[in-house]
Every structure is written in structure tokens, then in C-alpha cells.
Amino acid sequence: MCRLLGYATAGINRSLEDVLGGQAVTDFRAMSAVHNDGWGTASLRTPQEPPYRRDGGAPSPETGTRLYKTTTSALHDPVFEDLAKQPARGALWHFRLASSHLPLILENQQPFFANGLSFIHNGDISDEHGRNIIENRDFPVDHSVFLSTGGRSDSAVFFAVILEYIGFGFPLDEAVAQAVRELRQTYPKSSYNCMIQSGDQLVALRASGRTEVPSRIMEVYSGYGWQQHAIDYRVIRYRRILGVDGTSEGVVVASSGFPQSEADGWTELNNDEMIVASNRTGDFRLETI
């Protein structure tokens, strides 16, 4: 049960502050007062050294991923301010509120990273009795793929299923769609809102089996006097990133919880709809699953 944000630019390095603006970054960070079970970010940059250079180890990468995760709330972590100023051509940001009593350990902090892919998820994948998928020993996921995610949570299982479909040869967007279809056969009411980032693409999906706000979320938010922010809890919105001359430089996608008005250019994703964006050109399209 988390808050997600991702962006992809037209191959231009832009910081979170560049993409959102200073006040919006402050408002976004404030959500970690509620989603206070840790946070993380994964950003893409072109390294300064030439790509594919052999220096005795592995060849230097064409794209580098900077990954940061902690069990500390973003609101109380000074590193957040530094990373919000770091430019990148694409990035994922994640604030965690642990679901189904899963432990507060670094292994369960997101983004997960495997095979050059960064992944974040908002949802609790459980059955009608509240039993989390992580307790379902019969769910057919390749154990070695699950271990490669580095996680021990339902979100890690979700990521592992996506990785399996990529291994079968599906492109990134269709691998996400296929994973949701498979998981829904056993967990039809769960939330699969997620974002996944490669060296070329950002895929952001809104896919929830329920429309009502979870009672636990409303209870937690009410405890902070934030109940008004929980009304559209499952919503994801997107906005074009505009350059100083008004031209499109990419797209930013985010969970609800901080101001995202239509007047500021934000548009709501429909349920079972995804954005597929290039972090090379900034172009994006909408798809349904």
C-alpha cells in the first residue's frame, strides 16, 4: 500500500524538482508522513565514461541505474532532498506503507531491481480471507526468478511473474499485462497499480480489482487527519513534462495524494489502462489490458 511516481523524458536529464516543481515535490514528500515504512528511488543516467569500454571488469554500461532504498521515512531522510535535485532521463519514486503485516526490512523496500529493470507496486495481493500471496506455496512462480528480485513480499512475486513473461519473449508492456491477467485468476480483487522502468521505457499501469478505498487505508489516513487524501486512493494520473519553450519533453505519472488538478495538466488514467513511454524520445501512448 504505497505511493508511486515515475517519469520519462525525451532523453534529457531532468530532476524531480524540474519535473514537478518545488512546491509539488514538498507536497509529494509530505505523503511519506503516512507512507512512512521506508522509501526508494531508481534513476537512469548516461555515465560519463564511454559505453562498452573494457577496463578489466565488465564493459562500461550505456545506461547506468542509480538505486537508493531505506527503511527510513522520506520525510525524515535528508538524502531525499539531494536525490530530488539529481537529474535523470527517467526515474521511479516509491513511498511504502507495509501491507498484510509484511516485515519492515530492506529486502522489501522498493524499487526492486533485476535484469536491468526497476519495479514499484501499490497493492496488497491477498485472497478473500486476507492470506497474502507470499504465503501461497502453490502459486506457480519460478523460485529462482523470485529470488532474483531480492524481495520477500507480494510485490516481489508480482515482479517475478513479469520477469517470467519477459523471459518468454514478451515486450515489457505486454509482459506486465500478461502478469496481471495470470495473477487475477487467483487474486481478482487485488490492486496491481505499478510502474516498471527499463533503459528505454517506462510502463505505468492502473489496474485495481476494487473501486472502494480499503478500510485500513481510510483508518490510517484518518489518524493523520488526511482522510480527504484517501478518497481517490487508487487513482493514477499523468501530465506532460514541458520545456521552457512549452514543447513536450516527456511524461510524469503519479499516484494520488498531492495536488494534481486538470488546470495543471493532470489527466486520470482509466482502470486497466497503462502508459508506455520512451525515456529516449519522451513519446508515450495509452494502452488497455
Residue frames as qw, qx, qy, qz and C-alpha x, y, z in Angstrom:
[[0.000, 0.891, 0.454, 0.000, 0.00, 0.00, 0.00],
 [0.531, -0.302, 0.129, 0.782, 2.26, 2.67, -1.36],
 [0.293, 0.883, 0.074, -0.358, 2.61, 5.86, -3.37],
 [0.729, 0.116, 0.450, 0.504, 4.25, 5.73, -6.77],
 [0.250, 0.893, -0.060, -0.370, 5.78, 8.25, -9.12],
 [0.700, -0.035, 0.498, 0.510, 7.68, 7.79, -12.37],
 [0.339, 0.844, -0.024, -0.414, 8.80, 9.91, -15.28],
 [0.723, 0.120, 0.465, 0.497, 10.41, 9.52, -18.68],
 [0.064, 0.795, -0.086, -0.597, 11.96, 12.39, -20.65],
 [0.731, 0.681, -0.018, -0.043, 12.99, 12.97, -24.24],
 [0.843, 0.189, -0.166, 0.476, 16.48, 11.72, -23.41],
 [0.087, 0.716, -0.204, 0.662, 17.07, 14.87, -21.33],
 [0.462, -0.157, -0.693, 0.530, 18.33, 14.78, -17.77],
 [0.321, -0.588, -0.089, -0.737, 15.68, 16.32, -15.52],
 [0.082, 0.086, -0.805, 0.582, 15.46, 16.18, -11.72],
 [0.137, -0.557, -0.814, 0.092, 12.30, 15.50, -9.73],
 [0.071, -0.634, -0.262, 0.724, 12.23, 19.20, -8.89],
 [0.048, 0.231, -0.495, -0.836, 12.48, 20.06, -12.59],
 [0.156, -0.245, -0.878, -0.381, 9.63, 17.70, -13.43],
 [0.261, -0.637, -0.720, 0.092, 7.21, 18.60, -10.61],
 [0.047, -0.750, 0.021, -0.660, 8.30, 21.99, -9.33],
 [0.181, 0.301, -0.678, 0.646, 9.49, 22.77, -5.82],
 [0.516, -0.178, 0.352, -0.760, 6.11, 23.03, -4.08],
 [0.889, 0.067, -0.245, -0.382, 4.81, 19.83, -5.67],
 [0.600, 0.260, -0.697, 0.294, 7.94, 17.97, -4.53],
 [0.117, -0.245, 0.603, -0.750, 7.27, 19.22, -1.00],
 [0.732, -0.037, 0.119, -0.670, 3.65, 18.04, -1.25],
 [0.836, 0.199, -0.495, -0.129, 4.72, 14.69, -2.69],
 [0.376, 0.286, -0.736, 0.485, 7.28, 14.16, 0.08],
 [0.398, -0.272, 0.404, -0.777, 4.67, 15.03, 2.72],
 [0.859, -0.051, -0.274, -0.431, 2.80, 11.83, 1.85],
 [0.631, 0.192, -0.699, 0.276, 5.60, 9.89, 3.49],
 [0.285, -0.329, 0.521, -0.734, 4.25, 11.07, 6.85],
 [0.849, -0.006, 0.206, -0.487, 1.59, 8.41, 6.26],
 [0.942, 0.295, -0.152, 0.056, 3.51, 6.10, 3.94],
 [0.172, -0.862, 0.441, -0.183, 6.37, 6.01, 6.42],
 [0.909, -0.233, 0.341, 0.047, 7.65, 2.41, 6.12],
 [0.564, -0.275, 0.509, 0.590, 10.64, 3.41, 4.01],
 [0.505, 0.799, 0.051, -0.323, 11.20, 4.80, 0.54],
 [0.633, -0.193, 0.545, 0.516, 13.35, 4.38, -2.52],
 [0.451, 0.792, -0.062, -0.406, 14.20, 5.66, -5.97],
 [0.711, -0.001, 0.537, 0.455, 15.78, 4.34, -9.16],
 [0.282, 0.863, -0.035, -0.418, 17.07, 6.79, -11.77],
 [0.827, 0.326, 0.299, 0.346, 18.62, 6.43, -15.21],
 [0.037, -0.902, 0.236, 0.360, 21.70, 8.31, -16.32],
 [0.806, 0.538, -0.152, 0.196, 24.20, 8.16, -19.13],
 [0.744, -0.512, 0.042, 0.428, 27.58, 7.51, -17.46],
 [0.040, 0.911, -0.259, -0.318, 30.44, 9.94, -18.11],
 [0.350, -0.400, 0.766, 0.360, 32.76, 7.19, -19.33],
 [0.468, 0.291, -0.550, -0.628, 32.29, 5.93, -22.93],
 [0.874, -0.059, 0.261, -0.406, 29.95, 2.91, -23.17],
 [0.979, 0.203, -0.031, -0.007, 31.18, -0.64, -23.72],
 [0.243, 0.757, -0.561, 0.232, 34.75, 0.22, -22.72],
 [0.926, -0.192, -0.307, 0.111, 36.62, -2.78, -21.34],
 [0.028, -0.810, 0.417, -0.412, 38.73, -1.89, -18.32],
 [0.141, 0.307, -0.891, 0.304, 39.44, -5.31, -16.87],
 [0.347, 0.181, 0.761, -0.517, 35.95, -5.89, -15.48],
 [0.425, 0.590, 0.686, 0.013, 32.57, -5.82, -17.18],
 [0.287, 0.382, 0.345, 0.808, 32.21, -3.44, -20.15],
 [0.048, 0.209, 0.316, -0.924, 31.08, 0.04, -19.09],
 [0.284, 0.555, 0.774, -0.116, 27.29, 0.39, -19.42],
 [0.134, 0.417, 0.428, 0.791, 25.47, 2.50, -22.00],
 [0.416, -0.649, -0.145, -0.620, 22.93, 3.42, -19.29],
 [0.270, 0.104, -0.770, 0.568, 23.56, 3.45, -15.55],
 [0.525, -0.628, -0.457, -0.348, 20.93, 2.94, -12.86],
 [0.060, 0.338, -0.565, 0.750, 21.27, 4.73, -9.53],
 [0.623, -0.439, -0.606, -0.228, 19.34, 2.86, -6.82],
 [0.001, -0.297, 0.566, -0.769, 18.61, 4.07, -3.30],
 [0.646, -0.442, -0.530, -0.326, 16.42, 2.34, -0.70],
 [0.093, 0.250, -0.657, 0.705, 15.97, 2.75, 3.04],
 [0.336, -0.505, -0.794, 0.050, 13.57, 1.80, 5.83],
 [0.141, -0.361, -0.304, 0.870, 13.58, 5.45, 6.95],
 [0.297, 0.801, 0.499, -0.149, 10.64, 7.69, 6.04],
 [0.485, 0.484, 0.233, 0.690, 11.41, 10.09, 3.19],
 [0.194, -0.916, -0.174, -0.305, 10.11, 12.91, 5.38],
 [0.572, -0.787, 0.223, 0.055, 12.97, 12.35, 7.83],
 [0.828, -0.023, 0.310, 0.467, 15.70, 11.34, 5.39],
 [0.015, -0.813, 0.156, 0.560, 17.93, 14.25, 4.27],
 [0.369, -0.126, 0.746, 0.540, 19.08, 12.18, 1.29],
 [0.373, 0.663, 0.649, 0.017, 15.66, 12.79, -0.28],
 [0.100, 0.923, 0.035, -0.371, 16.45, 16.48, -0.80],
 [0.221, -0.556, 0.625, 0.502, 19.73, 15.64, -2.54],
 [0.357, 0.127, 0.868, 0.320, 18.23, 12.99, -4.83],
 [0.315, 0.772, 0.521, -0.181, 15.27, 15.20, -5.73],
 [0.098, 0.883, -0.199, -0.414, 17.81, 17.58, -7.28],
 [0.412, -0.321, 0.750, 0.407, 19.72, 14.89, -9.21],
 [0.562, 0.467, -0.231, -0.643, 18.96, 14.97, -12.96],
 [0.428, -0.042, 0.895, 0.117, 17.99, 11.79, -14.81],
 [0.289, 0.087, -0.557, -0.774, 16.30, 10.94, -18.09],
 [0.692, -0.308, -0.494, -0.427, 13.91, 8.67, -16.21],
 [0.028, 0.265, -0.755, 0.600, 13.19, 7.73, -12.61],
 [0.592, -0.465, -0.613, -0.239, 10.90, 5.85, -10.23],
 [0.085, -0.365, 0.519, -0.768, 9.99, 7.00, -6.71],
 [0.632, -0.323, -0.679, -0.190, 8.27, 4.88, -4.06],
 [0.271, -0.407, 0.508, -0.709, 6.89, 5.54, -0.55],
 [0.456, -0.082, -0.883, -0.071, 5.97, 2.38, 1.35],
 [0.587, -0.311, 0.360, -0.656, 3.12, 1.57, 3.71],
 [0.024, 0.211, -0.977, -0.024, 3.67, -2.10, 4.52],
 [0.719, -0.058, -0.236, -0.652, 0.77, -4.44, 3.67],
 [0.913, -0.121, -0.341, -0.189, -0.50, -7.63, 5.29],
 [0.683, -0.686, 0.252, 0.000, 1.94, -7.36, 8.20],
 [0.848, 0.369, -0.119, 0.362, 4.93, -7.93, 5.92],
 [0.655, -0.526, -0.122, 0.528, 8.17, -7.10, 7.74],
 [0.132, 0.986, -0.094, -0.038, 9.89, -3.72, 7.63],
 [0.729, -0.329, 0.406, 0.443, 13.17, -4.98, 6.19],
 [0.030, 0.621, -0.401, -0.672, 15.40, -3.59, 3.46],
 [0.227, 0.021, 0.898, 0.376, 14.67, -6.59, 1.22],
 [0.193, 0.636, 0.747, 0.001, 11.05, -5.44, 0.94],
 [0.027, 0.728, 0.032, -0.684, 11.86, -1.84, 0.10],
 [0.624, 0.554, 0.464, 0.295, 11.24, -0.77, -3.46],
 [0.754, 0.445, -0.290, -0.386, 12.21, -0.20, -6.22],
 [0.854, -0.143, 0.476, 0.154, 13.20, -3.80, -6.81],
 [0.311, 0.758, -0.449, -0.356, 15.89, -4.19, -9.46],
 [0.701, -0.108, 0.690, 0.146, 16.65, -7.22, -11.63],
 [0.594, 0.323, 0.605, 0.421, 17.78, -7.80, -15.22],
 [0.224, 0.102, 0.234, 0.940, 18.15, -4.07, -15.84],
 [0.287, -0.587, -0.515, -0.555, 14.57, -3.36, -14.74],
 [0.011, -0.040, 0.561, -0.827, 13.33, -1.26, -11.80],
 [0.372, -0.431, -0.727, -0.385, 9.86, -2.01, -10.40],
 [0.127, -0.029, 0.534, -0.835, 7.43, -0.42, -7.91],
 [0.332, -0.372, -0.802, -0.328, 3.93, -1.54, -6.90],
 [0.315, -0.157, 0.392, -0.850, 0.99, -0.26, -4.88],
 [0.766, -0.125, -0.359, -0.518, -1.30, -3.01, -3.67],
 [0.451, -0.321, 0.762, -0.337, -1.91, -5.93, -1.37],
 [0.591, 0.177, -0.666, -0.419, -2.12, -9.21, -3.28],
 [0.235, -0.094, 0.850, -0.461, -4.27, -11.30, -0.96],
 [0.208, -0.299, -0.864, -0.348, -7.24, -13.63, -1.24],
 [0.418, -0.591, -0.308, -0.617, -10.74, -13.09, 0.16],
 [0.771, -0.530, -0.331, 0.122, -9.56, -14.45, 3.53],
 [0.174, -0.957, 0.230, -0.040, -6.72, -11.92, 3.75],
 [0.833, -0.277, 0.352, 0.326, -3.99, -14.50, 3.08],
 [0.128, 0.825, -0.359, -0.418, -1.15, -12.83, 1.21],
 [0.847, 0.473, -0.225, -0.094, 0.26, -14.44, -1.92],
 [0.171, 0.652, -0.697, 0.244, 3.64, -14.74, -0.21],
 [0.510, -0.247, 0.724, -0.392, 2.05, -17.44, 1.99],
 [0.872, 0.327, 0.126, -0.341, 0.69, -19.35, -1.00],
 [0.421, -0.454, 0.731, 0.287, 3.26, -22.07, -1.63],
 [0.614, 0.329, 0.707, 0.123, 1.19, -23.40, -4.53],
 [0.374, 0.867, 0.037, -0.327, 1.29, -20.25, -6.63],
 [0.876, 0.200, 0.260, 0.354, 3.29, -21.18, -9.76],
 [0.177, 0.956, -0.232, 0.012, 6.22, -18.77, -9.82],
 [0.812, 0.308, -0.346, 0.355, 9.77, -19.83, -10.62],
 [0.644, -0.713, -0.127, 0.244, 11.63, -19.71, -7.31],
 [0.634, -0.101, 0.146, 0.752, 14.94, -18.68, -8.89],
 [0.140, 0.577, 0.313, 0.741, 13.24, -15.77, -10.64],
 [0.463, -0.826, -0.275, -0.167, 11.57, -14.75, -7.38],
 [0.714, -0.494, -0.027, 0.496, 14.95, -14.79, -5.62],
 [0.514, 0.253, 0.221, 0.789, 16.44, -12.60, -8.36],
 [0.096, -0.832, -0.287, -0.466, 14.11, -9.74, -7.34],
 [0.298, 0.261, -0.528, 0.752, 15.82, -9.55, -3.94],
 [0.433, -0.327, 0.149, -0.827, 12.42, -9.16, -2.25],
 [0.083, -0.093, -0.964, 0.235, 10.26, -11.23, 0.08],
 [0.323, 0.328, 0.401, -0.792, 6.86, -9.61, -0.48],
 [0.579, 0.552, 0.589, -0.113, 3.77, -9.87, -2.66],
 [0.310, 0.884, -0.145, -0.318, 5.21, -7.07, -4.81],
 [0.163, -0.550, 0.773, 0.269, 8.32, -9.20, -5.39],
 [0.528, 0.213, 0.822, 0.026, 6.11, -12.08, -6.56],
 [0.470, 0.805, 0.263, -0.249, 4.35, -9.70, -8.97],
 [0.107, 0.819, -0.470, -0.312, 7.72, -8.54, -10.32],
 [0.376, -0.279, 0.867, 0.168, 8.86, -12.14, -10.68],
 [0.590, 0.474, 0.650, -0.069, 5.80, -13.04, -12.76],
 [0.370, 0.890, -0.062, -0.260, 6.54, -10.06, -15.05],
 [0.117, -0.668, 0.692, 0.245, 10.15, -11.22, -15.38],
 [0.567, 0.055, 0.819, 0.061, 8.94, -14.69, -16.35],
 [0.576, 0.706, 0.401, -0.097, 6.87, -13.29, -19.21],
 [0.164, 0.881, -0.367, -0.249, 9.80, -11.18, -20.37],
 [0.360, -0.405, 0.825, 0.162, 11.82, -14.40, -20.35],
 [0.616, 0.368, 0.696, -0.017, 9.15, -15.95, -22.59],
 [0.379, 0.166, 0.492, 0.766, 9.83, -13.19, -25.12],
 [0.022, 0.852, 0.518, 0.078, 7.02, -10.71, -24.40],
 [0.247, 0.535, -0.075, 0.805, 7.79, -6.98, -24.73],
 [0.138, 0.027, -0.603, 0.785, 7.75, -5.03, -21.48],
 [0.448, -0.052, 0.092, -0.888, 4.21, -3.63, -21.72],
 [0.783, -0.039, -0.448, -0.430, 2.67, -6.96, -22.70],
 [0.507, 0.051, -0.779, 0.366, 4.66, -8.80, -20.01],
 [0.137, -0.039, 0.493, -0.858, 3.06, -6.52, -17.40],
 [0.650, 0.010, -0.128, -0.749, -0.41, -7.12, -18.89],
 [0.736, 0.046, -0.661, -0.139, 0.08, -10.89, -19.01],
 [0.278, 0.077, -0.758, 0.584, 1.30, -10.96, -15.41],
 [0.369, -0.020, 0.328, -0.869, -1.82, -9.13, -14.22],
 [0.750, 0.043, -0.362, -0.552, -4.07, -11.50, -16.17],
 [0.624, 0.061, -0.766, 0.144, -2.37, -14.50, -14.56],
 [0.109, 0.043, -0.660, 0.742, -2.46, -13.10, -11.03],
 [0.487, -0.042, 0.078, -0.869, -6.12, -12.10, -11.37],
 [0.669, -0.053, -0.675, -0.307, -7.07, -15.71, -11.92],
 [0.569, -0.245, -0.697, 0.361, -6.29, -16.34, -8.25],
 [0.242, -0.459, -0.384, 0.764, -6.44, -12.81, -6.80],
 [0.213, 0.603, 0.557, 0.531, -9.13, -10.97, -8.81],
 [0.224, -0.919, -0.315, -0.082, -9.82, -8.24, -6.23],
 [0.627, -0.465, 0.012, 0.625, -6.23, -7.18, -5.61],
 [0.199, 0.952, -0.050, -0.228, -4.57, -3.99, -6.79],
 [0.823, 0.079, 0.273, 0.492, -1.87, -4.16, -9.45],
 [0.166, 0.985, -0.043, 0.031, -1.06, -0.46, -9.80],
 [0.786, -0.325, 0.252, 0.463, 2.62, -0.48, -10.74],
 [0.343, 0.893, -0.250, -0.150, 5.46, 1.11, -12.67],
 [0.864, -0.146, 0.325, 0.355, 8.41, -0.58, -14.33],
 [0.178, 0.922, -0.245, -0.242, 11.42, 1.08, -15.94],
 [0.889, 0.103, 0.217, 0.390, 13.98, -0.21, -18.41],
 [0.420, -0.353, 0.230, 0.804, 16.85, 1.58, -20.10],
 [0.070, 0.166, 0.567, 0.804, 14.42, 2.56, -22.86],
 [0.367, -0.479, -0.553, -0.574, 10.89, 2.61, -21.44],
 [0.204, -0.036, 0.633, -0.746, 8.58, 3.45, -18.58],
 [0.405, -0.346, -0.734, -0.422, 5.38, 1.44, -18.21],
 [0.167, -0.041, 0.556, -0.813, 2.85, 2.71, -15.64],
 [0.347, -0.288, -0.814, -0.365, -0.34, 0.73, -15.02],
 [0.431, -0.137, 0.414, -0.790, -3.55, 1.42, -13.13],
 [0.605, -0.059, -0.721, -0.332, -5.30, -1.90, -12.51],
 [0.219, -0.180, 0.693, -0.662, -7.38, -2.40, -9.39],
 [0.241, -0.252, -0.919, -0.186, -9.89, -5.14, -8.67],
 [0.189, -0.685, -0.633, 0.308, -11.81, -2.89, -6.27],
 [0.153, 0.681, 0.195, 0.689, -13.05, 0.69, -6.57],
 [0.500, -0.835, -0.152, -0.172, -13.69, 1.38, -2.89],
 [0.108, 0.722, -0.543, 0.415, -10.97, 2.70, -0.61],
 [0.640, -0.079, -0.730, 0.225, -9.58, -0.02, 1.70],
 [0.536, -0.792, -0.241, -0.167, -10.88, 0.40, 5.25],
 [0.753, -0.373, -0.077, 0.537, -7.35, 0.13, 6.62],
 [0.408, 0.299, 0.156, 0.848, -6.19, 2.99, 4.38],
 [0.220, -0.736, -0.258, -0.586, -9.04, 5.22, 5.47],
 [0.714, -0.662, -0.205, 0.102, -8.32, 4.37, 9.11],
 [0.695, -0.163, 0.008, 0.701, -4.60, 5.13, 8.76],
 [0.227, 0.450, 0.217, 0.836, -5.16, 8.35, 6.82],
 [0.394, -0.781, -0.307, -0.374, -7.80, 9.49, 9.31],
 [0.742, -0.513, -0.204, 0.380, -5.28, 9.02, 12.11],
 [0.479, -0.101, 0.100, 0.866, -3.16, 11.73, 10.48],
 [0.199, 0.693, 0.274, -0.637, -6.12, 13.96, 9.61],
 [0.003, 0.364, -0.620, -0.695, -5.54, 13.13, 5.94],
 [0.511, 0.315, 0.787, -0.143, -8.82, 11.37, 5.16],
 [0.477, 0.759, 0.074, -0.436, -9.55, 13.77, 2.29],
 [0.150, 0.641, -0.674, -0.336, -6.42, 12.46, 0.52],
 [0.322, -0.088, 0.943, -0.010, -7.68, 8.86, 0.71],
 [0.624, 0.453, 0.319, -0.551, -10.88, 9.43, -1.30],
 [0.737, 0.611, -0.205, -0.203, -9.17, 8.76, -4.66],
 [0.573, -0.590, 0.562, 0.093, -6.55, 6.43, -3.20],
 [0.765, 0.087, 0.596, 0.230, -6.44, 4.01, -6.17],
 [0.493, 0.859, 0.127, -0.059, -6.20, 6.75, -8.82],
 [0.601, -0.230, 0.324, 0.693, -3.15, 7.33, -11.02],
 [0.339, 0.907, 0.155, -0.196, -2.73, 10.49, -13.10],
 [0.692, 0.029, 0.284, 0.663, -0.24, 11.68, -15.71],
 [0.115, 0.942, 0.068, -0.308, 0.98, 15.00, -17.08],
 [0.716, 0.575, -0.021, 0.396, 3.23, 16.04, -19.93],
 [0.546, -0.539, 0.029, 0.641, 6.64, 17.41, -18.98],
 [0.406, 0.877, 0.193, 0.169, 7.02, 20.75, -20.73],
 [0.630, 0.048, -0.037, 0.774, 10.22, 22.58, -21.57],
 [0.145, -0.499, -0.195, 0.832, 10.77, 26.29, -21.05],
 [0.150, 0.159, -0.437, -0.872, 9.51, 26.89, -24.60],
 [0.674, 0.132, 0.255, -0.681, 6.35, 24.86, -23.96],
 [0.644, 0.303, -0.629, -0.312, 7.37, 21.85, -26.05],
 [0.926, -0.303, 0.023, -0.225, 6.75, 18.35, -24.72],
 [0.177, 0.642, -0.727, 0.165, 9.79, 16.73, -23.07],
 [0.268, 0.050, -0.949, 0.157, 8.19, 13.56, -21.73],
 [0.620, -0.484, -0.363, -0.500, 5.61, 12.46, -19.16],
 [0.032, -0.257, 0.760, -0.596, 5.28, 12.11, -15.38],
 [0.653, -0.320, -0.579, -0.370, 2.89, 9.61, -13.79],
 [0.022, 0.270, -0.670, 0.691, 1.90, 9.53, -10.12],
 [0.289, -0.468, -0.824, 0.137, -0.40, 8.05, -7.51],
 [0.224, -0.808, -0.254, -0.482, -2.90, 10.42, -5.93],
 [0.666, -0.513, -0.371, 0.394, -2.28, 12.17, -2.62],
 [0.274, -0.436, 0.006, 0.857, -0.78, 15.51, -3.63],
 [0.389, 0.674, 0.165, -0.605, -2.37, 18.27, -5.77],
 [0.303, -0.020, 0.778, 0.549, -2.95, 17.06, -9.35],
 [0.398, 0.601, 0.367, -0.588, -5.54, 19.33, -10.92],
 [0.627, 0.545, 0.490, 0.263, -6.74, 19.33, -14.51],
 [0.135, 0.990, 0.001, -0.037, -5.81, 23.01, -14.64],
 [0.309, -0.741, 0.557, 0.211, -2.19, 21.99, -14.06],
 [0.465, 0.502, -0.632, -0.365, -2.37, 19.47, -16.89],
 [0.244, -0.183, 0.934, -0.187, -3.03, 16.26, -14.95],
 [0.691, 0.071, -0.396, -0.600, -5.21, 13.57, -16.58],
 [0.676, -0.268, 0.599, -0.336, -6.60, 10.50, -14.83],
 [0.186, 0.218, -0.916, -0.282, -5.72, 7.05, -16.15],
 [0.802, -0.145, -0.174, -0.553, -8.70, 4.76, -16.54],
 [0.694, -0.340, 0.617, -0.150, -8.71, 1.49, -14.64],
 [0.819, 0.130, 0.519, 0.207, -6.93, -1.25, -16.62],
 [0.500, 0.851, 0.005, 0.161, -5.08, 1.37, -18.63],
 [0.726, -0.396, 0.126, 0.548, -1.33, 1.86, -18.92],
 [0.233, 0.930, -0.219, -0.179, 1.09, 4.47, -20.18],
 [0.872, 0.014, 0.225, 0.434, 4.01, 3.23, -22.27],
 [0.087, 0.985, -0.104, -0.108, 6.66, 5.95, -22.57],
 [0.803, 0.337, -0.136, 0.472, 10.11, 6.18, -24.12],
 [0.453, -0.822, 0.025, 0.345, 12.86, 7.67, -21.96],
 [0.555, -0.039, 0.404, 0.726, 14.80, 8.30, -25.18],
 [0.105, 0.379, 0.468, 0.791, 12.26, 10.41, -27.07],
 [0.168, 0.118, 0.434, -0.877, 9.65, 11.30, -24.42],
 [0.524, -0.058, -0.480, -0.701, 6.87, 9.95, -26.64],
 [0.239, 0.005, 0.877, -0.416, 4.14, 7.98, -24.91],
 [0.475, -0.144, -0.591, -0.636, 0.93, 6.13, -25.68],
 [0.577, -0.168, 0.510, -0.616, -2.03, 4.69, -23.78],
 [0.431, 0.061, -0.859, -0.271, -2.97, 1.01, -23.87],
 [0.743, -0.310, 0.185, -0.564, -5.68, -1.07, -22.22],
 [0.005, -0.303, 0.951, -0.064, -5.11, -4.51, -20.77]]
